[in-house]
């Protein structure tokens, strides 16, 4: 660290603003002068190792959050994906300029990403002549907001732990949850045929105070549904404060964020932080063991593992994806860095897709991104919470991953040679992947010169100059 000067002014400024501090307050807390902090934030001085260590100690953050590319906000890889769009082809923006933008002006980088997301949405679904559509899709706004919080909400965790302690054994939570709804708020829980709900899995009748659940829901999904409704009612003041602080741009986004926070709270009620983290460490993050202990599904446990980011009591920083058989990504969460495309799908060389060939079995893999970072990944299929048509394929695939340095703590890594593992090179979206000889490349790389020769066929359908 002493050999390389780190100009991280934009990231220090972002951290300060997220903490709600002015320069005088942060400078006093980390033991430097306000004028020196001002110079650091303007990149007129490099951040020293002493300042980095002090930031980590005072604010309990991983140094990687500040020093790694793309660890927070819109990073270099996300910007590279944006500028790989053909509309920017004539600009040939070099990577060093993207690095400079991400490091020196992170808010501007976020604004560029937001504008591009709005452009992508407009391309997918152009508004009609009399239609006023929001610039950013609600799911994109909510995903970005959750990621800025590193997928962890401390106030919800504390409230959920207090409630969970009053409910008793997590694996037997359905009846205590139902009774609390009934006795505390006069809400009755009923199981009804799916046709009564017109395709929904649950519905709360606010006038009759009746929570109706589809009788097609599996037991763990029923429990989660009751916990979700209880969170909406019991944590209403807290949720409203969080929504007001987040300031979503429109009502659909606010409602989606409300639902997402209530889902988070439900998971925290059923899998309270300290007992869940202790059990995860004790069982070496074995998902089936955690499912049995907390009465939760594979997907619920996998999602919960990405939220273990409490100051002073962190778990392994996992990322998680959920995809269908066609490769569509329907969930994307990360406790730390995330090695895949922000706007596209996943790399076909990641064997998460192979999980569909062996339903219910766990598949593991060590993957390496183009920058040399390695991740240990775990994939398996899950079934949708409700299956209305017995003829349809109800399988989805869930993938978990973490930096390979944490792999020895996982039961799934037993028998894997972590010193010299079999490594699969992967990349982000094909349009920005720099790997030259990839037989599964599906698109030509943007900004690269193709070297197609009609007299010679190559392994990759789009050979290019490296």
C-alpha positions as CSV (number, residue, x, y, z in Angstrom):
1,X,0.0,0.0,0.0
2,X,3.0,2.3,0.7
3,X,4.3,1.7,-2.8
4,X,1.2,2.8,-4.6
5,X,-0.4,6.2,-4.1
6,X,-4.1,5.9,-3.6
7,X,-6.2,8.9,-4.7
8,X,-9.6,7.9,-3.3
9,X,-11.2,11.3,-2.7
10,X,-14.5,10.5,-4.3
11,X,-14.9,7.3,-2.2
12,X,-14.0,9.1,1.0
13,X,-16.5,11.8,0.2
14,X,-19.2,9.2,-0.6
15,X,-18.6,7.5,2.7
16,X,-18.8,10.8,4.6
17,X,-22.1,11.7,3.0
18,X,-23.5,8.2,3.6
19,X,-22.6,8.6,7.3
20,X,-24.3,12.1,7.3
21,X,-21.1,13.9,8.4
22,X,-19.6,17.2,7.4
23,X,-15.9,17.5,6.9
24,X,-15.3,19.0,10.4
25,X,-17.0,16.1,12.1
26,X,-15.3,13.3,10.1
27,X,-11.9,15.0,10.4
28,X,-12.3,15.1,14.2
29,X,-13.3,11.5,14.4
30,X,-10.4,10.2,12.3
31,X,-7.8,12.6,13.9
32,X,-6.9,14.8,10.9
33,X,-7.5,18.5,10.1
34,X,-10.5,19.5,8.1
35,X,-8.2,21.2,5.6
36,X,-6.3,17.9,5.1
37,X,-9.6,16.0,4.6
38,X,-10.6,18.6,2.1
39,X,-7.4,18.0,0.2
40,X,-8.0,14.2,0.3
41,X,-11.5,14.5,-1.0
42,X,-10.3,16.7,-3.9
43,X,-7.6,14.2,-4.7
44,X,-4.9,16.8,-4.1
45,X,-3.3,14.4,-1.6
46,X,-3.1,10.6,-1.6
47,X,-4.8,8.7,1.1
48,X,-2.2,7.3,3.4
49,X,-2.2,3.8,5.0
50,X,-2.6,5.5,8.4
51,X,-5.8,7.3,7.3
52,X,-7.2,4.1,5.7
53,X,-6.6,2.2,8.9
54,X,-8.2,4.9,10.9
55,X,-11.3,5.0,8.6
56,X,-11.6,1.2,9.0
57,X,-11.3,1.4,12.8
58,X,-13.7,4.3,13.4
59,X,-16.4,3.3,10.9
60,X,-15.9,-0.5,11.0
61,X,-15.6,-0.9,7.3
62,X,-13.6,-3.3,5.2
63,X,-10.7,-1.5,3.5
64,X,-11.7,-3.3,0.3
65,X,-14.8,-1.1,0.2
66,X,-12.6,1.9,-0.3
67,X,-9.7,0.5,-2.4
68,X,-11.3,-2.2,-4.7
69,X,-12.6,-1.3,-8.1
70,X,-16.4,-1.2,-8.1
71,X,-16.7,-2.2,-4.5
72,X,-19.2,0.6,-3.9
73,X,-21.5,2.5,-6.2
74,X,-21.0,2.4,-10.0
75,X,-17.5,0.9,-10.5
76,X,-15.2,0.7,-13.5
77,X,-16.7,-2.6,-14.8
78,X,-20.3,-1.1,-14.8
79,X,-19.1,2.0,-16.6
80,X,-17.2,-0.2,-19.1
81,X,-20.5,-2.1,-19.7
82,X,-22.3,1.2,-20.3
83,X,-19.7,2.6,-22.7
84,X,-19.6,-0.6,-24.6
85,X,-23.0,0.3,-26.0
86,X,-22.8,0.8,-29.8
87,X,-24.1,4.4,-29.4
88,X,-20.7,5.3,-27.8
89,X,-18.7,3.3,-30.3
90,X,-17.1,6.3,-32.0
91,X,-15.9,7.7,-28.7
92,X,-13.5,4.8,-27.8
93,X,-13.5,5.9,-24.1
94,X,-10.3,4.4,-22.6
95,X,-10.4,2.5,-19.4
96,X,-8.2,4.9,-17.5
97,X,-10.8,7.6,-18.0
98,X,-13.5,5.3,-16.6
99,X,-11.2,4.6,-13.6
100,X,-10.8,8.4,-13.1
101,X,-14.6,9.0,-13.3
102,X,-15.4,6.2,-10.8
103,X,-12.7,7.3,-8.3
104,X,-12.9,11.1,-8.6
105,X,-16.6,11.6,-9.3
106,X,-18.6,8.6,-8.0
107,X,-21.9,10.6,-7.9
108,X,-21.5,11.5,-11.5
109,X,-20.7,7.8,-12.3
110,X,-24.0,6.9,-10.5
111,X,-25.8,9.5,-12.5
112,X,-24.4,8.0,-15.8
113,X,-25.5,4.5,-14.7
114,X,-29.0,5.8,-13.8
115,X,-29.4,7.6,-17.2
116,X,-28.2,4.5,-19.0
117,X,-30.7,2.3,-17.1
118,X,-33.5,4.6,-18.1
119,X,-32.3,4.4,-21.8
120,X,-32.3,0.6,-21.6
121,X,-35.8,0.6,-20.2
122,X,-37.0,3.0,-22.9
123,X,-35.6,0.7,-25.6
124,X,-37.3,-2.3,-24.1
125,X,-40.7,-0.7,-23.6
126,X,-41.0,2.7,-25.3
127,X,-43.7,5.0,-23.8
128,X,-46.8,5.8,-25.7
129,X,-47.5,9.3,-27.0
130,X,-49.7,10.2,-24.0
131,X,-47.8,8.1,-21.4
132,X,-45.5,9.6,-18.8
133,X,-43.3,6.8,-17.6
134,X,-40.6,7.2,-14.9
135,X,-37.1,7.5,-16.1
136,X,-35.8,4.6,-14.0
137,X,-37.6,1.3,-13.4
138,X,-38.7,0.8,-9.8
139,X,-36.8,-2.4,-9.5
140,X,-33.6,-0.8,-10.7
141,X,-33.9,2.1,-8.2
142,X,-34.7,-0.3,-5.3
143,X,-31.8,-2.6,-6.2
144,X,-29.4,0.3,-6.2
145,X,-30.7,1.6,-2.9
146,X,-30.3,-1.8,-1.3
147,X,-26.8,-2.2,-2.6
148,X,-25.8,1.2,-1.4
149,X,-26.7,-0.1,2.1
150,X,-24.6,-3.2,1.4
151,X,-27.9,-5.2,1.8
152,X,-28.0,-4.6,5.5
153,X,-30.5,-2.6,7.5
154,X,-29.5,-2.4,11.2
155,X,-32.6,-0.9,12.6
156,X,-34.8,-3.6,11.1
157,X,-32.4,-6.2,12.4
158,X,-32.7,-4.9,15.9
159,X,-36.5,-4.7,15.8
160,X,-36.7,-8.2,14.3
161,X,-34.4,-9.7,17.0
162,X,-36.6,-8.3,19.7
163,X,-39.7,-9.7,18.2
164,X,-38.1,-13.1,17.4
165,X,-37.1,-13.5,21.0
166,X,-40.7,-13.2,22.0
167,X,-41.8,-15.8,19.5
168,X,-39.6,-18.7,20.6
169,X,-38.2,-21.5,18.5
170,X,-37.6,-20.2,14.9
171,X,-38.4,-23.6,13.2
172,X,-41.8,-23.6,14.9
173,X,-42.7,-19.9,14.3
174,X,-45.9,-20.3,12.3
175,X,-48.3,-20.6,15.3
176,X,-46.6,-17.9,17.4
177,X,-46.7,-15.6,14.4
178,X,-50.4,-16.4,13.7
179,X,-51.3,-15.8,17.4
180,X,-49.4,-12.5,17.5
181,X,-51.3,-11.3,14.5
182,X,-54.6,-12.4,16.0
183,X,-54.1,-11.3,19.6
184,X,-52.2,-8.2,19.0
185,X,-53.8,-6.8,15.9
186,X,-57.0,-8.7,15.4
187,X,-55.8,-10.3,12.1
188,X,-57.1,-13.7,11.2
189,X,-55.0,-16.1,9.0
190,X,-56.8,-18.4,6.6
191,X,-55.7,-20.9,4.0
192,X,-57.8,-20.7,0.8
193,X,-57.9,-22.3,-2.6
194,X,-55.7,-20.5,-5.2
195,X,-58.7,-19.6,-7.3
196,X,-60.0,-17.4,-4.5
197,X,-56.9,-15.3,-4.7
198,X,-57.0,-15.1,-8.5
199,X,-53.4,-16.2,-9.0
200,X,-51.9,-14.4,-6.0
201,X,-50.1,-16.3,-3.3
202,X,-51.4,-14.2,-0.4
203,X,-53.8,-11.3,0.1
204,X,-54.5,-9.1,3.1
205,X,-58.1,-7.9,3.4
206,X,-57.6,-4.6,5.2
207,X,-61.4,-4.2,6.0
208,X,-62.0,-7.6,7.4
209,X,-58.5,-7.9,8.9
210,X,-58.0,-11.2,7.2
211,X,-54.8,-12.6,5.8
212,X,-55.6,-15.2,3.1
213,X,-52.8,-17.6,2.1
214,X,-52.9,-19.9,-0.9
215,X,-53.2,-23.5,0.3
216,X,-50.6,-24.3,-2.5
217,X,-47.9,-22.6,-0.5
218,X,-45.3,-24.8,1.1
219,X,-45.0,-24.7,4.9
220,X,-41.9,-22.5,4.9
221,X,-43.5,-20.1,2.5
222,X,-46.7,-19.9,4.6
223,X,-44.6,-19.0,7.7
224,X,-42.7,-16.3,5.7
225,X,-46.0,-14.9,4.4
226,X,-47.3,-14.5,8.0
227,X,-44.0,-13.0,9.1
228,X,-44.2,-10.5,6.2
229,X,-47.7,-9.4,7.1
230,X,-46.7,-9.0,10.8
231,X,-43.7,-6.9,9.8
232,X,-45.9,-4.6,7.7
233,X,-48.1,-4.0,10.7
234,X,-45.8,-4.2,13.7
235,X,-42.9,-2.3,12.2
236,X,-45.1,0.2,10.3
237,X,-43.6,3.4,12.0
238,X,-40.0,2.2,11.4
239,X,-40.7,1.2,7.8
240,X,-42.3,4.6,7.1
241,X,-39.3,6.4,8.5
242,X,-37.0,4.3,6.3
243,X,-39.1,5.0,3.3
244,X,-39.2,8.8,4.0
245,X,-35.4,8.8,4.4
246,X,-34.8,6.9,1.2
247,X,-37.1,9.3,-0.7
248,X,-38.1,7.1,-3.7
249,X,-38.9,9.1,-6.8
250,X,-42.5,7.9,-7.3
251,X,-45.3,5.9,-5.7
252,X,-44.6,2.6,-7.6
253,X,-40.9,2.7,-6.4
254,X,-41.9,3.5,-2.9
255,X,-44.3,0.6,-2.8
256,X,-41.7,-1.8,-4.1
257,X,-39.2,-0.6,-1.6
258,X,-41.8,-1.0,1.1
259,X,-42.3,-4.6,0.1
260,X,-38.6,-5.2,-0.1
261,X,-38.0,-3.9,3.4
262,X,-40.9,-5.9,4.8
263,X,-39.5,-9.0,3.1
264,X,-36.1,-8.2,4.7
265,X,-37.8,-7.8,8.1
266,X,-39.6,-11.1,7.7
267,X,-36.4,-13.0,7.0
268,X,-34.8,-11.3,10.0
269,X,-37.7,-12.3,12.2
270,X,-37.5,-16.0,11.1
271,X,-33.7,-16.0,11.1
272,X,-32.6,-13.5,13.8
273,X,-29.2,-12.2,13.2
274,X,-27.0,-13.4,16.1
275,X,-28.5,-17.0,16.3
276,X,-28.4,-17.3,12.5
277,X,-24.8,-16.1,12.2
278,X,-23.7,-18.4,15.1
279,X,-25.5,-21.4,13.5
280,X,-24.0,-20.5,10.0
281,X,-20.5,-20.5,11.5
282,X,-21.1,-23.6,13.5
283,X,-22.4,-25.6,10.5
284,X,-19.9,-24.0,8.1
285,X,-22.7,-22.4,6.1
286,X,-24.4,-25.6,5.2
287,X,-27.7,-24.5,3.7
288,X,-29.7,-27.6,4.4
289,X,-28.7,-27.6,8.1
290,X,-29.8,-23.9,8.3
291,X,-33.0,-24.7,6.6
292,X,-33.8,-27.4,9.2
293,X,-32.8,-25.2,12.2
294,X,-34.9,-22.2,11.1
295,X,-37.7,-23.8,9.2
296,X,-36.8,-21.8,6.1
297,X,-36.4,-22.7,2.4
298,X,-33.1,-22.9,0.5
299,X,-33.8,-19.6,-1.3
300,X,-34.7,-17.9,2.0
301,X,-31.5,-19.0,3.7
302,X,-29.4,-18.2,0.6
303,X,-30.8,-14.7,0.5
304,X,-30.3,-14.2,4.3
305,X,-26.7,-15.2,4.0
306,X,-26.1,-12.0,1.8
307,X,-27.3,-9.7,4.7
308,X,-24.8,-10.6,7.4
309,X,-23.0,-7.3,7.4
310,X,-23.5,-6.1,11.0
311,X,-20.7,-3.9,12.4
312,X,-18.5,-6.1,14.5
313,X,-20.3,-9.3,13.7
314,X,-20.0,-10.0,10.0
315,X,-20.5,-13.2,8.2
316,X,-18.9,-14.3,4.9
317,X,-19.8,-11.6,2.3
318,X,-21.8,-13.6,-0.2
319,X,-23.3,-12.6,-3.5
320,X,-26.5,-14.3,-4.7
321,X,-28.3,-14.7,-8.0
322,X,-31.5,-16.4,-9.0
323,X,-32.1,-17.3,-12.6
324,X,-34.6,-19.3,-14.6
325,X,-33.8,-21.9,-17.2
326,X,-33.7,-19.2,-19.9
327,X,-31.0,-17.3,-18.0
328,X,-33.2,-14.4,-16.9
329,X,-31.9,-12.9,-13.6
330,X,-34.8,-12.3,-11.1
331,X,-32.7,-11.7,-8.0
332,X,-29.3,-10.1,-7.5
333,X,-27.9,-9.3,-4.1
334,X,-24.4,-8.8,-2.7
335,X,-23.0,-8.3,0.7
336,X,-19.8,-7.0,-0.9
337,X,-18.4,-7.1,-4.4
338,X,-20.4,-8.6,-7.3
339,X,-18.4,-10.0,-10.3
340,X,-21.1,-10.1,-12.9
341,X,-22.8,-7.7,-15.4
342,X,-25.0,-5.0,-13.9
343,X,-27.2,-4.7,-17.0
344,X,-26.9,-8.1,-18.6
345,X,-27.1,-11.7,-17.5
346,X,-24.5,-14.2,-16.3
347,X,-21.5,-15.7,-18.0
348,X,-22.5,-19.1,-19.6
349,X,-19.3,-20.6,-18.3
350,X,-20.5,-20.3,-14.7
351,X,-22.0,-23.7,-13.9
352,X,-25.0,-22.2,-12.1
353,X,-26.9,-23.0,-15.4
354,X,-25.8,-26.7,-15.1
355,X,-27.8,-27.0,-11.9
356,X,-30.9,-27.4,-14.0
357,X,-29.5,-30.7,-15.3
358,X,-29.2,-32.2,-11.8
359,X,-32.2,-30.8,-9.8
360,X,-31.7,-30.7,-6.1
361,X,-27.9,-31.4,-6.3
362,X,-25.3,-28.9,-5.3
363,X,-22.7,-27.9,-7.9
364,X,-19.6,-26.0,-6.9
365,X,-17.0,-24.2,-9.0
366,X,-14.0,-21.9,-8.6
367,X,-14.3,-19.0,-11.1
368,X,-11.9,-16.3,-12.0
369,X,-12.8,-12.9,-13.4
370,X,-10.7,-11.1,-16.0
371,X,-9.0,-9.0,-13.2
372,X,-7.7,-12.2,-11.6
373,X,-10.1,-12.3,-8.6
374,X,-11.3,-15.8,-7.7
375,X,-14.7,-16.8,-6.2
376,X,-15.9,-20.0,-4.8
377,X,-19.5,-20.6,-6.0
378,X,-22.4,-22.9,-5.0
379,X,-25.4,-23.5,-7.2
380,X,-28.5,-25.6,-6.9
381,X,-32.1,-25.6,-8.1
382,X,-35.1,-24.5,-6.0
383,X,-38.8,-24.6,-6.7
384,X,-41.2,-21.7,-7.0
385,X,-43.2,-21.0,-3.9
386,X,-46.5,-21.7,-5.7
387,X,-47.0,-24.0,-8.7
388,X,-50.4,-23.4,-10.2
389,X,-50.0,-25.4,-13.4
390,X,-48.6,-28.9,-12.9
391,X,-47.4,-29.0,-16.5
392,X,-45.0,-26.0,-16.1
393,X,-41.4,-26.3,-15.0
394,X,-41.3,-24.8,-11.5
395,X,-37.5,-24.9,-11.1
396,X,-35.2,-21.9,-10.6
397,X,-31.5,-21.9,-9.9
398,X,-29.9,-20.1,-7.0
399,X,-26.2,-19.3,-6.9
400,X,-24.1,-18.2,-4.0
401,X,-20.5,-17.1,-4.2
402,X,-17.8,-15.5,-2.1
403,X,-14.1,-14.6,-2.4
404,X,-12.1,-17.8,-2.6
405,X,-10.2,-16.7,0.6
406,X,-13.3,-17.6,2.6
407,X,-13.9,-21.0,0.9
408,X,-12.2,-23.0,3.6
409,X,-15.0,-21.9,6.0
410,X,-17.6,-23.6,3.8
411,X,-18.7,-27.2,4.1
412,X,-19.1,-27.3,0.3
413,X,-15.4,-26.8,-0.1
414,X,-14.4,-30.0,1.6
415,X,-12.3,-32.1,-0.8
416,X,-11.5,-29.2,-3.0
417,X,-7.9,-28.3,-3.5
418,X,-8.1,-24.6,-2.6
419,X,-4.3,-24.2,-3.0
420,X,-4.4,-25.2,-6.7
421,X,-8.1,-25.5,-7.6
422,X,-9.5,-26.2,-11.0
423,X,-10.4,-22.7,-12.1
424,X,-12.9,-21.7,-14.8
425,X,-12.3,-18.3,-16.4
426,X,-15.5,-16.3,-16.6
427,X,-16.4,-12.7,-17.6
428,X,-19.1,-10.1,-17.4
429,X,-21.5,-9.6,-20.3
430,X,-20.0,-10.8,-23.6
431,X,-20.0,-7.3,-25.1
432,X,-17.4,-6.1,-22.5
433,X,-15.6,-9.4,-21.8
434,X,-11.9,-9.2,-22.7
435,X,-11.4,-12.9,-22.9
436,X,-10.2,-13.6,-26.5
437,X,-10.6,-17.4,-26.9
438,X,-13.9,-18.1,-25.4
439,X,-15.9,-20.8,-27.3
440,X,-19.2,-19.6,-25.6
441,X,-18.9,-15.9,-26.6
442,X,-22.4,-14.8,-27.8
443,X,-21.6,-11.3,-28.9
444,X,-18.7,-9.4,-30.4
445,X,-16.8,-7.3,-27.9
446,X,-17.5,-3.6,-28.2
447,X,-14.6,-1.3,-29.0
448,X,-12.4,-4.2,-30.2
449,X,-11.2,-4.8,-33.8
450,X,-12.5,-8.1,-35.1
451,X,-9.9,-10.4,-36.8
452,X,-12.3,-12.5,-38.9
453,X,-10.5,-14.4,-41.7
454,X,-12.8,-16.2,-44.2
455,X,-10.0,-18.7,-44.8
456,X,-9.8,-19.7,-41.1
457,X,-12.4,-20.6,-38.5
458,X,-11.5,-20.0,-34.8
459,X,-12.8,-21.4,-31.6
460,X,-14.6,-18.1,-30.8
461,X,-17.1,-16.9,-33.4
462,X,-15.8,-13.4,-32.8
463,X,-12.0,-13.3,-32.8
464,X,-10.6,-9.9,-32.0
465,X,-7.4,-8.1,-31.2
466,X,-6.5,-8.2,-27.5
